[in-house]
Amino acid sequence: MSYNRYDTVRLNQIEFSLVAEKYGRVKKVGANLYAECPWHDDKNPSLLIGGRKGNFCHCFSCGKSGSVIDYVMAQKKLSFKEA
C-alpha cells in the first residue's frame, strides 16, 4: 500500500499508542511501546508501535508491519476505506 505525502503528514498526526490502547493493553518497555499483534494469536505483546519512524508498527513474532491504518484494518477486519 502506498501513501502520498499528504496522507503521510495526516498519519503522523495520529498517536498510535492511543489507538492501540482501544484494542488492548499497551506495555512500555524502556523507550518502546508494545501491543498484542492483530495479525496472529498473540498472548504477549510482540508488536512494536511508534518507534523512531512515527506511526508505524512491526511484529517481532510474525514479521508483519504497517501503519496505524493497517493496524485498525487488521483489528476490526475492515477495508481501507472503512478504516
Secondary structure, DSSP 8 states (H G I E B T S, - for coil): ----HHHHHHHHTS-HHHHHHTTS-EEEETTEEEE--SSS--SS--EEESGGGSSEEEETTT--EEEHHHHHHHHHT--TTT-
